[in-house]
Amino acid sequence: MKFCKIISGVLIIGVILSSTTMIPPTKVLAADNAIYVTKKNNGQYVGSENSQKSLRGELLHGEIYSLEDGTLLIKTLPDVYEIVQKRTAKLSDSANINAIMNDTSISQDVKDDILKRSQQQAAINNNSATVEVYTPVSSGTTTSSSIITPMSESSSYYTYVASNGRSYKMKDTLVSYANLESPECEYVKGINAGSISDGITSFLVDIAGTNTYVGIFTTGLSIFKNFLNTMGARTYYGAANDRAWFRVKYDLWTKWTFVDMTGSGGWATGAVTEMVNKRSIVWYEYFTTDIGGNSRTDTISYNRVFSSPNYTSPQALAVQWAGGPGWVENNISMRVNGTLFVY
């Protein structure tokens, strides 16, 4: 998912310089989907303002960037990027999922989440869902290497300085899921289904207690009114088998932030945060009207991104909660009438 800022115009000013005038380095003006970085001696990449000496990276998704040579980076702190390696699999591919389960560079918490998602998608026969796992790479390991250093032993980490001045070693693992689908979510049923649906014009997205209402149709019509207008019906009779339900299609990025509690590789999960791209929702309706019992399907594309509050900066909470259960805010949800779906 790309976040782009469009620069509408560039003012170019020509200046005649004498032969003794020093020309300063060109400052890079990058959109949010591109970065310019230089590599430090410790293998870490940092943001650069010198276009003549920097490397360009393109945003792939989440907070993963790809340099021109294929090196993959994850953004950890402002203008700080770490090398990561990628494992990818279809969630329906048991062989590749088993390989991920046996990968010592991936923590058990992450493996449990991947296995859960794989089982959920198998239950609804969704064979198109995929997973990409991005894990830290030690400074001596390249992203193309088949040698994967276990997270507990890897020397790759970044340093976060807390508000109290104490420094912590930290790592991030990002899991990118694509083409996920929800199960069938029924939100109204029975003889009064049409009347109830007539009051539903939007769905509710809850992100850490912050509610956002999203309209179902651009026309502002309720689900029921849209059904009547489209089908050409005038009178609603209602029947016991009337019902309406939906399925959500979405992408999901879940990030685990680990804290070295001992200073020598005692890694603990500190925070779990996430970002959702709500790609589309398929709305199904069956109502009994003056033209009989009729069904209709509406597929509405949204491509709208929702992010948990600390997705881009989880470090402070990770430090605070690493010694306990960890800070978890990966519960972005959608509600229609009384039906709740958690991404």
C-alpha positions in Angstrom: 0.0 0.0 0.0 1.4 3.3 -1.0 0.9 6.7 0.6 1.8 9.4 -1.9 2.1 13.1 -1.6 1.8 14.8 -4.9 4.0 17.9 -5.4 2.0 20.1 -7.7 4.8 22.3 -8.9 8.5 22.9 -8.6 10.0 26.3 -8.8 13.4 26.2 -10.5 15.6 29.3 -10.0 18.7 29.6 -12.2 21.7 31.2 -10.6 24.9 32.2 -12.3 27.8 31.1 -10.0 31.4 32.3 -10.1 34.1 29.7 -10.4 34.9 30.1 -6.7 31.3 29.4 -5.5 30.8 26.1 -3.6 27.7 24.2 -4.7 26.1 22.5 -1.8 24.9 18.9 -2.0 21.5 18.5 -3.6 18.8 18.0 -1.0 16.5 15.1 -1.8 12.8 15.8 -1.8 11.1 12.4 -1.7 7.5 11.4 -1.7 6.3 9.1 1.1 6.8 6.1 -1.2 10.5 6.7 -1.7 13.5 7.0 0.6 17.2 8.0 0.1 19.6 6.4 2.5 23.3 5.8 3.1 24.8 2.7 4.8 26.7 3.1 8.0 29.7 0.9 9.0 27.5 -1.2 11.3 25.3 -2.2 8.4 22.4 0.1 9.4 20.9 2.5 6.8 20.0 6.1 7.7 18.2 8.8 5.7 20.3 11.0 3.5 19.9 14.5 2.1 22.7 14.1 -0.4 21.4 12.8 -3.8 25.0 12.2 -5.1 25.9 9.7 -2.4 22.6 8.1 -1.4 20.7 5.0 -2.4 17.1 5.2 -3.5 14.5 2.8 -2.0 10.9 2.3 -3.1 8.1 1.5 -0.6 6.7 -2.0 -1.2 4.1 -2.1 1.5 3.7 -1.7 5.3 7.1 -0.1 6.2 9.2 -2.3 3.9 11.4 -0.6 1.3 13.4 -2.2 -1.6 16.7 -0.7 -2.7 17.8 -0.9 -6.4 20.0 -3.9 -5.6 17.2 -5.8 -4.1 18.2 -5.2 -0.4 15.1 -5.0 1.7 14.8 -2.5 4.6 12.2 -2.0 7.3 11.7 1.5 8.8 12.2 1.3 12.6 12.9 4.9 13.8 12.6 8.2 11.9 15.2 8.1 9.2 16.6 4.7 10.5 16.2 1.5 8.5 17.3 -2.1 9.2 18.0 -4.9 6.7 15.4 -7.7 6.6 15.0 -11.0 4.8 11.7 -12.3 3.4 9.9 -15.6 3.5 6.7 -15.9 1.4 4.0 -18.5 1.1 0.4 -19.0 0.1 -1.5 -19.6 3.3 -3.0 -22.7 1.7 0.4 -24.2 0.9 1.0 -26.5 3.8 4.6 -27.3 2.8 5.7 -23.7 2.8 3.7 -22.9 5.9 5.5 -25.8 7.6 8.8 -24.4 6.5 7.9 -21.1 8.1 7.0 -23.0 11.3 10.5 -24.5 11.3 12.3 -21.3 10.7 14.3 -20.4 13.8 14.6 -16.7 12.7 10.8 -16.3 13.3 9.5 -16.0 16.9 6.9 -18.4 18.2 4.4 -15.6 18.6 4.7 -14.7 14.9 4.4 -18.4 13.9 1.2 -18.8 16.0 -0.4 -15.9 14.2 0.5 -17.2 10.8 -0.8 -20.6 11.6 -4.1 -19.1 12.9 -4.5 -17.0 9.7 -3.8 -20.1 7.6 -6.4 -22.1 9.4 -9.0 -19.3 9.2 -8.6 -19.0 5.4 -8.7 -22.7 4.9 -12.0 -22.9 6.7 -13.6 -20.6 4.1 -11.7 -22.1 1.1 -9.8 -19.0 0.3 -6.8 -20.2 -1.7 -5.5 -16.8 -2.8 -4.3 -15.5 0.5 -0.6 -15.0 1.0 1.9 -14.2 3.7 5.3 -12.5 3.7 7.4 -12.5 6.8 10.2 -9.9 7.2 12.8 -10.7 9.9 15.9 -8.9 11.0 19.2 -9.8 9.3 22.6 -9.7 11.0 25.0 -7.1 9.5 27.0 -9.9 7.9 24.1 -11.6 6.2 22.6 -10.5 2.9 18.9 -10.7 2.0 19.6 -13.2 -0.7 21.5 -15.6 1.5 20.0 -19.0 2.3 21.7 -18.9 5.7 19.2 -17.4 8.2 20.4 -16.3 11.6 18.1 -17.1 14.5 16.6 -14.0 16.0 17.9 -14.9 19.4 21.4 -15.0 18.1 21.4 -12.3 15.4 23.5 -9.2 16.0 21.1 -7.1 14.1 19.2 -4.6 16.2 18.5 -0.9 16.5 18.9 1.2 19.6 16.0 3.1 21.1 16.6 5.7 23.8 13.7 6.0 26.2 12.5 9.2 27.8 14.5 8.3 30.9 17.7 8.3 28.9 18.1 4.5 29.0 19.0 2.7 25.8 17.4 -0.5 24.6 18.2 -2.9 21.9 15.1 -3.6 19.7 14.0 -5.5 16.6 10.9 -5.5 14.5 9.3 -8.4 12.6 6.7 -7.5 10.0 4.1 -10.0 8.7 2.3 -8.9 5.5 -0.9 -10.8 4.7 -2.6 -10.2 1.3 -6.0 -11.2 -0.1 -7.5 -12.2 3.2 -11.3 -12.7 3.4 -13.6 -12.8 6.3 -16.1 -15.6 6.9 -19.8 -14.9 6.1 -21.0 -12.3 8.6 -24.8 -12.2 9.0 -26.0 -8.9 10.5 -29.8 -9.2 10.1 -32.2 -12.1 9.7 -36.0 -12.7 9.9 -39.3 -11.1 9.1 -38.1 -7.6 10.1 -34.7 -7.8 8.3 -35.7 -5.2 5.7 -37.0 -2.7 8.3 -33.7 -3.1 10.3 -31.6 -2.8 7.1 -33.4 0.4 6.2 -31.6 2.1 9.1 -28.1 0.9 8.1 -26.3 3.4 5.9 -22.7 2.9 7.3 -20.5 0.5 9.1 -18.4 1.3 12.2 -14.6 0.8 12.3 -13.1 0.7 15.8 -9.4 1.4 16.3 -8.3 1.3 19.9 -11.6 2.8 21.0 -11.7 5.5 18.3 -14.8 5.0 16.2 -15.0 5.9 12.5 -18.2 5.6 10.5 -17.8 4.6 6.8 -20.7 5.0 4.4 -21.8 1.8 2.6 -23.0 3.5 -0.6 -21.8 6.8 -2.0 -25.5 7.6 -2.6 -26.1 7.7 1.1 -28.9 5.2 0.7 -29.5 2.5 3.3 -28.9 -1.1 2.4 -32.6 -1.8 2.0 -33.4 1.4 0.0 -30.6 0.6 -2.4 -32.0 -2.9 -2.8 -35.5 -1.6 -3.5 -34.3 1.0 -6.0 -32.1 -1.5 -7.9 -34.6 -4.3 -8.0 -37.5 -2.0 -8.8 -39.6 -3.1 -5.8 -42.1 -0.9 -4.0 -43.5 -2.8 -1.1 -41.7 -4.8 1.5 -43.6 -7.8 2.8 -40.9 -9.6 4.9 -40.5 -13.3 5.5 -38.7 -15.5 8.0 -36.0 -16.4 5.5 -35.1 -12.7 4.7 -31.5 -12.0 5.6 -28.5 -9.8 4.8 -24.8 -10.5 5.3 -21.3 -9.5 4.1 -17.8 -10.6 3.5 -14.7 -8.4 3.8 -11.6 -8.6 1.6 -8.5 -7.0 3.0 -4.8 -6.9 3.4 -3.2 -6.8 6.9 0.2 -5.8 8.2 1.1 -7.0 11.7 4.3 -5.8 13.4 6.0 -7.3 16.4 8.5 -5.1 18.3 10.9 -7.1 20.4 13.0 -5.7 23.3 16.3 -7.1 24.5 15.5 -7.3 28.3 19.0 -8.6 29.3 21.2 -6.6 26.9 22.6 -9.9 25.6 19.9 -11.5 23.5 17.0 -11.9 26.0 14.4 -10.9 23.5 10.8 -10.4 24.6 7.7 -9.3 22.7 7.1 -5.7 23.7 4.3 -4.6 21.3 2.1 -5.9 18.6 0.6 -3.3 16.3 -1.2 -3.4 12.9 -2.4 -1.7 9.8 -5.4 -2.8 7.6 -6.2 -2.1 4.0 -10.0 -2.6 3.6 -10.0 -3.5 -0.1 -13.7 -4.3 -0.6 -16.8 -5.5 1.0 -19.3 -7.8 -0.7 -22.9 -7.2 0.6 -25.5 -9.9 0.1 -29.2 -9.2 0.6 -32.4 -11.4 0.3 -35.7 -9.6 0.9 -39.3 -10.5 0.2 -41.1 -7.7 -1.7 -44.0 -7.2 -4.0 -41.9 -8.7 -6.8 -41.2 -11.8 -4.8 -38.2 -13.0 -2.8 -35.1 -11.6 -4.5 -31.4 -11.7 -3.8 -28.8 -9.1 -4.7 -25.0 -8.8 -4.4 -23.2 -5.5 -4.2 -19.4 -5.3 -4.2 -18.1 -2.0 -3.0 -14.4 -1.2 -3.4 -12.9 0.9 -0.6 -9.1 0.6 -0.6 -9.0 2.5 2.7 -6.2 2.1 5.2 -6.7 2.0 9.0 -3.7 2.0 11.3 -3.5 1.3 15.0 -2.3 4.3 17.0 1.3 3.2 17.7 2.0 1.3 14.4 4.7 3.7 13.3 6.2 4.3 16.7 5.6 1.3 19.1 9.0 1.5 20.9 7.9 3.4 24.1 5.1 1.0 24.7 7.2 -2.0 23.8 9.8 -1.0 26.5 7.0 -0.5 29.0 5.3 -3.8 28.4 8.1 -6.2 27.4 8.4 -7.5 30.9 4.8 -8.5 31.0 2.2 -9.7 28.5 3.2 -7.2 25.9 1.2 -4.3 24.5 -1.3 -5.5 21.9 -3.4 -3.2 19.8 -4.1 -5.5 16.8 -7.8 -5.5 17.3 -9.1 -3.2 14.5 -12.7 -4.2 14.0 -15.8 -3.6 11.9 -19.4 -3.6 13.1 -22.6 -3.7 11.2 -25.7 -3.6 13.4 -24.9 -6.2 16.1 -22.3 -8.1 14.0 -18.6 -7.6 14.9 -15.7 -8.7 12.7 -12.2 -8.3 14.0 -9.5 -8.2 11.4 
